[in-house]
Amino acid sequence: MGVAIAAAPAPSLGLSAPRSPWALAAPLGLAYAAFFVAPLLMLIAVSFYADERMTRFGLEQWQRFLFDAFHWKVIADTLLLGLKAVAATVVLGFPLALVYRAASPAWQRVLLFIVVMPLLTSVVVRTFAWIVILGREGVVNQLVLGLGLAAEPLRLLQTELGLVISLTQIEMPLLLLPLLSVMSRIDPNLMDASASLGASPWRTLFRVILPLAAPGLAAGCLLVFASATTAFISQSVIGGGRLVYLPAMIWQQAMVAAHWPFAATIAIALLLSVSAVLAVIAHAGRVAGGRVHG
Amino acid sequence: MSLSLTRRALLAGAATLAAPGIARAQRGRAASVTAAIYPGAWEEAFRETVAPALKRAQNVELEMQPLFAVDQIAKFAASRGVPPFDCFVLDPGPRITGIERGMYERFDATRLANRTALPGLLADEWGVGCAAQVVGIAYNPKKVPKPSGYADLFKDPWVSRLGITGFGTTFGTVSLIEIAKVFGGSETNIEPALAELKKVLPRIAAVGAPAAMPGLFQQGQCDVMYTNTQTVTTLRDRGVDIEFAVPETGATAFFTTLHIAKGSENIDAAYKYIDTVVSKGVQEALQKPPYNFVPVNKEVALGAGLPMRSLDEMARFVTHDWAKINPLRGAWIERFNREMAK
């Protein structure tokens, strides 16, 4: 090895002979192969062990998972949670992106800082902060009781509503960062052209801005969905034990029951189901983005 | 130039390859022990208290590998005869798994200088307890009266303020077993507990992940829960209104135990490590905040928050047979998910 290195000609410093662009991606590609693809293949292999001690192969774990209605309900709940988080972040985040587009560069910097700020705090801290906000004696309930809007404290923690509210805040930067990046590149002349051709602001929004922003919006939705469906900490701490999602099941089987084949089976089910929805979102983004040229 | 570079590269390569071997040989000479330890509070506590005490008293270096119980078992199983660490630290369930799979060296308690200070039930042929957990009911005395036992948790005024957790932890599992026993179940039949919980499910305040329970109690989301004295002491130190109640059926006790890994090359150092962990000085330090461990050394004065005045009283506490519980626990976890799911 040493001889080979010593005997090799000195590398050219010139940029005249570009190699295949794939060579540039090789370091990351190899890291992915070693630390993601290989473990993933091992995960798939583990799911095909029949027993807990991993002594023989068989389809038992897959049968156990697939032929049980409860597990399908958990898959549906997990995906639905992701879709609700996506819907909530889009409804609240898109108007902010419109404000951002129209703002002066100085205000854009301020808005961007506010958007990024939550990312500077650990997700654990953000999650526990939501216990303080949504709890029975939390900020929201004190306000509601103080204003006389309810006689009893509202039940927000350990409900899906509370979980979606907190995920909306926690995942919001993931939606906004790609969306703002695309929004800031939209040519303002297009809006003027649309208005001068007689389109109402709403028509301009739906026929011009939305299709142009579609790639960023789709990218943001992808990130929010993938993150919300796998948000183990938020799901278990804010959702509690009565809302069962796939990540908590994986943890229980892997770390408590020490049943790695079943944990691997659930992990692959999560991967496949989330990937399927991601593919649909990505496709929808492409279709909507293509409409601007139609 | 080229040749010298090559030789240097070869030497460097050889040194890199030999490094683990050299490090191991040096470790052997300087007396060191590699101990698996639970990540988080345990790791921090042992780094602060055990490591300096072991170096001072025995001149043994402590190297820690932060691993959950499941990971310790898995890592040992994957190592095929060359143990990745010298000592396990395990709760009762994984402890039994290790015994069944022949993962421990036989343990000789007479090699511990501190053995006379340990309660008799603490050491056996496989290892020794290094911390106790005492489990009962925690309640907020400003919100609810003191419950007399597990049955009270299903009645007013407690039921609407009750927070529960499943079979994910040892304390959760033993509490649910005790609840099952109150309603006619047993160590191997937890159905009555689930049936009773199901009846009151819409009324109870919280069904939480074990790690979330202290936070839920602190925030007033629930005012009564089954838990261990360590959680009660920690929350009280933070100014939370919380008291520990011994259920009328008795407090439950179990030990976290230390074991020497089969095939360990540092058995002497491992005994010294274990001896240091159970020594009076270390146990006193571990009992103090923020660790709040329940000590296992009889010479340590027990903290005011504990429901016993001497460790010998723990012989009266309820204990469980984890050889029977282990095979059922995976299914119980699933049952709990199903029964509690909305």
Interface residues (C-beta under 8 A of the other chain):
Chain A: M1 G2 V3 I5 A6 A7 E52 F70 K73 V74 F128 I131 V132 G135 R136 E137 G138 L157 Q158 E160 S236 V237 G240 G241 R242 L243 V244 A248 M249 Q252 Q253 A254 M255 V256 A257 A258 H259 W260
Chain B: S2 L3 L5 T6 R7 A9 L10 G13 F68 V70 I73 A74 P94 T97 I164 T165 G166 F167 G168 T169 L201 A205 A206 V207 G208 A209 A211 A212 G215 L216 Q219 G220 Q221 R329 G330 I333 F336 N337 R338 M340 A341 K342
